[in-house]
Amino acid sequence: MKNTVIIGGGAAGMACAVHLGRAGYPVALLERGGRLGRKLSATGNGQGNVTNQHMNADCYFSDDCEKVSDALSRFGERDTVAFLQSMGGIFLPDGRGRVYPASRQASAVTDLFRRELSRLGIRICTDAQVLGVTYDGNFRIRWAGGDMRADAVVLATGGKAAPNFGTDGNAYSLAQSFGHSITPLSPVLVQLKCDRENVRGLKGIRVDALLRARRAQKEIARERGDLLFTDSGISGDAVFRISSYAKEGDLIEVDLLPDISEEELFRIMSASSGEDCLLCVVNNGLGRTLYRRAEGNISRLAALLKRFPLTVRGTLGFEYAQATRGGIPLAETDKNFMSKKRDGLYFAGEILNVDGICGGYNLQWAFTSAYCVAEAIK
């Protein structure tokens, strides 16, 4: 029976430990921070969006989407809900298919894991930043507090996004020490920067909008939902989703009134004069700004409301991102995410070159990859 050390106490690491522990396998879970599941406790704006009913491989970016699809077929969204409910609690979808705990508390999901790990007697070492992993017939794992031996090692250390939770990208070096490469890393599910002049005076205004991302005149993505203007660009649910597709230099066209045609807008606004034409049409502050930019021309104003242009000038970076694009290429792992360079070395979660769109997809990947790894070890 293999002795396994899991490095990383986030969603993927804890899930893998539970699967192995339930099968009676000896497991040690090492976490560099003082507590398990810190990033999990913040997911879904603290409400715990754990998966999504509308699950398929098209919702992911990777160097091998067929491998992603195969993994999801073995452990999909229904399996995740059943797995979480087996530890306690109730998990329910909202109108968009996003699945949350009935309590809407992400921290309670983390507490479920902590309770189950304790029940299973899993050895947990916190404040255990791993300094190195070597192999000489079996694995030796060294950290500031000591070292241990293992037959199998799972790297579930996360990516580079949200370094305040301990995921600063340093752990990629553990994989590189075994000859693995790392694809280029970039932040996703993140606020977008735009030309400051275009968002001047709009900070704090929130709207329900339709966003279209264009590159070289071609639409590459569209998302509808919450948009929040910031001092440097745009944020909100729709922005996080479209950030998976957009890159610097792309044009974002914002439809500020997606349920009303441009012709209808023109007719409504033509019935009034001056800035009053926008009363009960859009936020007053937004209306005043757009009215000035249209120089009072109603036709131009209607077009601006339907196609407010913003050029992407970057993102707020890994510090504000929810996920990382890039990582260990799936081409360097087998179908169960074991290293092709060292038998017994596995990868789970965000450290792999897989990232999903906004809405519970990245947590689903954490749970899916953790299951595949645990099954392979068993």
C-alpha positions in Angstrom: 0.0 0.0 0.0 1.6 3.2 -1.2 2.6 5.9 1.4 1.6 9.3 -0.2 2.6 12.8 0.6 0.4 15.6 -0.8 2.0 19.0 -1.1 -0.6 21.7 -1.0 -3.6 22.0 1.3 -6.0 23.6 -1.1 -9.1 22.2 -2.7 -7.2 19.6 -4.8 -4.9 18.5 -2.1 -7.6 18.1 0.5 -9.9 16.2 -1.9 -7.1 13.9 -2.9 -6.3 13.2 0.8 -9.9 12.4 1.5 -10.2 9.9 -1.4 -7.0 8.1 -0.3 -7.9 8.3 3.4 -11.3 6.7 2.8 -9.6 3.8 1.0 -7.3 3.3 4.0 -4.1 4.6 2.4 -1.5 6.3 4.6 -1.4 10.0 3.7 0.4 13.1 4.9 -0.8 16.6 3.8 1.7 19.4 3.8 0.5 23.1 3.6 2.9 26.0 3.6 0.4 28.3 5.3 -1.0 28.2 8.8 -4.4 26.9 7.7 -5.9 24.5 5.1 -8.2 25.8 2.3 -7.6 29.5 2.6 -8.3 30.1 -1.1 -11.3 27.7 -1.1 -12.8 29.7 1.8 -12.8 32.8 -0.5 -14.2 31.2 -3.6 -17.4 32.6 -5.3 -17.0 35.9 -3.5 -17.1 34.0 -0.2 -20.2 32.1 -1.1 -18.6 28.9 -2.3 -19.3 28.3 -6.0 -18.0 24.7 -6.1 -19.0 23.6 -9.6 -21.4 24.2 -12.4 -24.2 22.1 -13.9 -23.2 23.2 -17.5 -19.9 21.3 -17.4 -17.9 20.3 -20.5 -14.3 20.5 -21.8 -15.2 23.5 -23.9 -15.2 25.5 -20.7 -11.5 25.0 -20.3 -8.2 26.2 -21.8 -5.4 23.6 -22.0 -2.7 22.1 -24.2 -4.8 18.8 -24.2 -8.6 19.4 -24.0 -9.2 15.7 -24.9 -7.4 14.7 -21.7 -9.5 17.3 -19.8 -12.7 15.8 -21.3 -11.7 12.3 -20.4 -11.1 13.3 -16.8 -14.4 15.1 -16.5 -16.2 12.0 -17.9 -14.7 10.1 -14.9 -15.5 12.7 -12.3 -17.9 15.4 -13.3 -20.1 18.0 -11.6 -22.6 15.4 -10.2 -19.7 13.4 -8.7 -18.4 16.6 -7.1 -21.8 17.3 -5.5 -22.2 13.7 -4.3 -18.6 13.8 -2.9 -19.2 17.0 -1.0 -22.6 15.9 0.3 -21.0 12.7 1.5 -19.1 14.9 4.0 -22.3 16.7 5.0 -24.2 19.8 3.9 -26.5 20.6 1.1 -25.4 21.9 -2.3 -27.8 23.6 -4.7 -27.6 25.3 -8.2 -28.7 28.8 -8.9 -30.5 30.0 -12.1 -27.2 29.9 -14.1 -26.2 26.4 -13.0 -23.6 27.6 -10.4 -23.6 25.2 -7.5 -23.3 26.6 -3.9 -23.6 25.3 -0.4 -27.1 26.0 0.8 -25.5 28.2 3.5 -23.7 30.3 0.8 -20.6 30.1 3.0 -17.4 29.0 1.3 -15.6 28.8 4.6 -18.1 26.1 5.6 -17.0 24.0 2.6 -13.4 24.2 3.9 -14.7 23.2 7.4 -16.3 20.1 5.9 -12.9 19.1 4.5 -11.1 19.8 7.7 -13.6 17.7 9.7 -13.4 14.8 7.3 -9.6 14.9 7.2 -9.6 14.8 11.0 -12.1 11.9 11.1 -9.9 9.9 8.7 -6.8 10.6 10.8 -4.9 12.2 7.9 -1.5 13.6 9.1 -1.6 17.4 8.5 1.5 19.6 8.7 0.9 23.3 8.4 3.6 26.0 8.1 5.4 23.4 6.1 6.9 25.1 3.1 8.6 22.4 1.0 12.2 23.2 0.2 12.8 20.3 -2.2 11.7 16.9 -3.4 14.3 14.3 -4.5 14.1 10.6 -5.6 16.5 7.8 -4.7 14.3 4.7 -4.9 11.5 6.6 -3.2 10.8 10.2 -2.7 12.3 12.4 0.0 10.4 15.6 0.9 12.2 18.3 2.8 10.7 21.3 4.5 11.7 23.7 7.2 10.3 21.5 10.0 11.8 18.2 8.8 11.6 15.7 6.1 9.7 12.4 5.2 9.8 9.6 2.8 7.0 8.6 0.4 6.2 6.1 -2.4 4.1 8.7 -4.2 4.1 12.5 -4.2 1.2 14.7 -5.3 2.0 18.3 -6.2 -1.3 20.2 -5.6 0.4 23.6 -4.8 -1.8 25.8 -7.0 -0.7 28.3 -9.5 0.5 31.9 -9.3 -2.9 33.7 -8.8 -3.9 35.3 -5.5 -0.4 35.1 -3.8 -2.0 36.3 -0.5 -3.3 32.8 -0.2 0.2 31.3 -0.6 0.0 30.5 -4.3 2.9 32.6 -5.5 4.3 30.2 -8.1 7.4 29.2 -6.2 6.2 25.5 -6.2 6.7 25.2 -10.0 10.4 24.7 -9.2 9.6 21.4 -7.5 8.2 20.1 -10.9 11.1 21.6 -12.8 13.6 19.7 -10.6 12.2 16.5 -12.2 12.6 17.9 -15.7 9.2 19.4 -16.3 8.6 22.5 -18.3 6.2 25.3 -17.4 4.1 26.9 -20.1 3.9 30.7 -20.1 1.9 32.0 -17.0 -0.7 34.7 -17.1 -3.6 35.8 -14.8 -7.2 35.1 -15.7 -10.6 35.7 -14.1 -9.2 39.2 -13.3 -10.1 42.9 -13.7 -9.2 44.4 -17.0 -7.3 47.7 -17.5 -8.5 50.1 -20.1 -7.5 53.6 -21.2 -8.2 55.7 -18.1 -9.7 58.5 -20.2 -12.5 56.2 -21.3 -13.5 55.3 -17.8 -12.8 58.7 -16.2 -15.7 59.7 -13.9 -17.3 56.3 -14.0 -15.7 54.7 -11.0 -18.1 52.8 -8.8 -21.0 52.6 -11.3 -22.4 49.1 -11.7 -24.5 47.9 -14.7 -25.9 44.8 -16.2 -24.2 44.8 -19.6 -23.4 42.6 -22.6 -19.6 42.6 -23.4 -18.2 41.6 -26.8 -14.5 41.1 -27.2 -13.1 41.8 -30.7 -9.7 41.1 -32.1 -8.9 42.2 -35.7 -12.5 43.1 -36.3 -13.6 39.5 -35.3 -15.7 38.8 -32.3 -13.9 36.2 -30.1 -16.2 36.1 -27.1 -19.3 37.6 -25.5 -20.5 37.6 -22.0 -23.5 39.2 -20.2 -23.6 40.1 -16.6 -22.4 42.4 -13.9 -19.9 45.2 -14.9 -18.3 47.5 -12.5 -16.3 50.6 -13.6 -13.1 51.1 -11.7 -10.5 53.9 -11.7 -8.3 51.8 -14.1 -10.8 49.8 -16.2 -13.6 47.3 -15.6 -14.4 44.6 -13.1 -17.4 42.4 -12.3 -18.7 38.9 -13.1 -19.0 39.5 -16.9 -15.5 41.0 -17.0 -14.0 38.0 -15.1 -15.6 35.6 -17.6 -14.5 37.5 -20.7 -10.9 38.0 -19.3 -10.4 34.3 -20.1 -10.5 35.2 -23.8 -9.4 38.9 -24.1 -5.8 40.0 -24.2 -4.0 43.4 -24.4 -5.0 45.3 -27.5 -8.4 43.7 -27.9 -11.5 45.9 -28.1 -14.3 45.4 -25.6 -17.6 46.7 -26.9 -20.0 47.2 -24.0 -23.8 47.2 -24.6 -25.1 49.1 -21.7 -28.8 48.3 -22.5 -28.7 44.8 -24.0 -32.5 44.4 -23.8 -33.3 47.5 -25.9 -32.5 48.0 -29.6 -30.6 51.1 -30.8 -33.7 52.2 -32.7 -35.9 52.0 -29.6 -33.3 53.9 -27.6 -33.2 56.7 -30.2 -37.0 57.0 -30.2 -37.2 57.2 -26.4 -34.4 59.7 -26.0 -35.7 61.9 -28.9 -38.9 62.6 -26.8 -36.9 64.7 -24.3 -34.2 67.4 -24.5 -30.8 67.7 -23.0 -29.4 65.3 -20.4 -33.0 64.6 -19.3 -33.3 62.2 -22.2 -31.4 59.7 -20.1 -33.5 59.8 -17.0 -34.5 56.3 -16.0 -32.5 55.0 -18.9 -29.0 54.6 -17.3 -27.3 55.6 -14.1 -27.3 59.4 -13.9 -23.6 59.7 -13.6 -23.0 57.4 -16.5 -25.6 59.2 -18.5 -24.0 62.6 -18.0 -20.6 61.3 -19.0 -21.9 59.7 -22.2 -24.1 62.7 -23.1 -21.0 64.9 -23.0 -19.0 62.4 -25.1 -21.8 62.3 -27.7 -21.9 66.1 -27.6 -25.7 66.0 -27.2 -26.2 64.2 -30.5 -29.0 61.6 -29.8 -28.0 59.3 -32.7 -24.4 59.2 -31.5 -25.6 58.8 -27.9 -27.7 55.8 -28.8 -24.8 54.2 -30.6 -22.5 54.8 -27.6 -25.0 53.2 -25.3 -25.0 50.1 -27.4 -21.3 50.0 -28.4 -19.3 51.7 -25.7 -15.7 51.0 -26.8 -12.9 50.1 -24.3 -9.4 48.9 -25.4 -7.8 46.3 -23.1 -4.5 47.6 -21.8 -3.7 44.6 -19.5 -4.9 43.2 -16.3 -4.5 44.0 -12.6 -2.1 41.0 -12.4 -1.8 37.8 -10.4 -2.5 39.7 -7.1 -6.1 40.2 -8.1 -6.6 37.1 -10.3 -8.7 34.1 -9.4 -6.8 31.6 -11.6 -3.6 31.0 -13.5 -3.3 30.3 -17.2 -0.4 27.9 -17.9 1.5 25.5 -15.8 2.7 21.8 -16.2 1.7 20.8 -19.8 -0.7 17.9 -19.8 1.5 16.4 -22.6 4.0 15.7 -19.8 1.6 13.6 -17.8 -0.4 10.5 -18.4 -4.2 10.4 -18.4 -4.2 10.2 -14.6 -1.8 13.2 -14.3 1.2 11.2 -13.3 4.5 12.6 -14.5 6.0 11.0 -17.6 9.4 11.9 -16.2 9.2 10.3 -12.8 6.8 7.5 -11.9 4.9 8.2 -8.7 5.0 11.9 -9.1 1.5 13.3 -9.7 -0.1 16.7 -10.3 -3.6 18.0 -9.3 -5.4 21.3 -9.6 -4.2 24.6 -10.8 -0.5 23.6 -11.1 -1.5 21.9 -14.4 -1.9 23.8 -17.6 -5.7 23.9 -17.3 -7.9 26.8 -16.4 -11.7 27.2 -16.7 -14.1 30.0 -17.2 -15.7 31.8 -14.3 -18.5 29.9 -12.5 -17.2 27.0 -10.5 -15.1 25.4 -13.3 -11.7 25.8 -11.7 -12.8 24.2 -8.5 -14.4 21.4 -10.5 -11.0 20.9 -12.1 -9.4 20.7 -8.7 -11.8 18.0 -7.6 -11.7 16.1 -11.0 -7.9 16.0 -11.1 -7.7 15.0 -7.4 -10.0 12.1 -8.0 -8.0 10.9 -11.0 -4.8 11.1 -9.1 -6.2 9.2 -6.1 -7.6 6.5 -8.2 -4.3 6.0 -10.0 -2.4 5.8 -6.7 -4.9 3.3 -5.4 
